[in-house]
Amino acid sequence: MSLTDFSAGAPLAQGGHSLPKVTMPALAEMKRQGKPISALTAYDYATARLVDEAGIDLILVGDSLAMVVLGHENTLAVTVDEMLHHTRAVRRAVHRALVVADMPFGSYHGPISDGVANAVRFLKEAGAEAVKIEGPRVELVRALVEAEIPVVGHLGLTPQSVHRMGGYRVQARSIDTVLQLQADAFALAAAGAGAIVLEGIPREAAGAITAALPTPTIGIGAGPDCDGQILVFHDLVNLTFAPAAKFVRRYGDASALFRSAVEHYREDVEHHAFPSDAESYHLPEPARRLFSIDPDFSDARDNPDAVVNPDAREEMNEEINQA
Ligand code: KIV
């Protein structure tokens, strides 16, 4: 068996379509060709499968899961082990999209060798194809790339810096800070980052950086001029229980859908309307006729014999005697 596939990426059958596997070099090629990169977060098997089958190019197992899945106030609390657990679930679902795992707060902020060791775990133990790190950590990016670990950078509003920023505030609002951001983006690109997320910055800054940078940019709250866009899945489908930020567009209302389904189910259970006879398993005839179909079996309480329908028992005895 050959371990090497020299084709540009094997096409995979997805929901009737045949689309090539997305790789890190494929993102750069998309930028060259001016093809927008679609990206979304996913944190579990079911949503990752939907997102992949819908043809999204990049799936980020974002540390935003700390908030939208685990209910924390910010992203700081999520651990490497929790991120690995969710990345494995996503990995099992995804065939085509590039799977990127977010390195959580604290997992790459100490010695570079610790950051590399933690990143290795995401590829080795969870099947991620790249990791994402926040901030202009140029030395770490270089070390990761040397260790054959593809890296997505993340600049601008970096949620792991919430305390330093004093909240989730739009960044790069002055000429000096835009120039600094641009310098950071170039430094990450030169160190080998394969793509850079630009979050929460003015459209003009994101557009200028995107136009100048050879590396693809993926925007969130950064306007339409980036090479791609990413949103948090739960924002897209209204599952966050909070007002949407300005940059979020809600494409569906899963909250309303789930709420009404769950309420309807509860009502049906309370009114004995679920499950129906058709949704029940049955004994084969003629044994089925032996048992009462009184739904609450109230006669049977403390009297197991009462479950058996006496008329049917009589009928069956006659059938047996006549046979
Ligand atoms: O954790 C996250 O979801 C992110 C985004 C870029 C959306 O970092």
Boltz pocket constraint, residues with backbone or C-beta under 6 A from the ligand:
constraints:
  - pocket:
      binder: B
      contacts: [[A, 41], [A, 60], [A, 61], [A, 62], [A, 63], [A, 64], [A, 65], [A, 102], [A, 197], [A, 199], [A, 220], [A, 230], [A, 231], [A, 232]]
      max_distance: 6.0
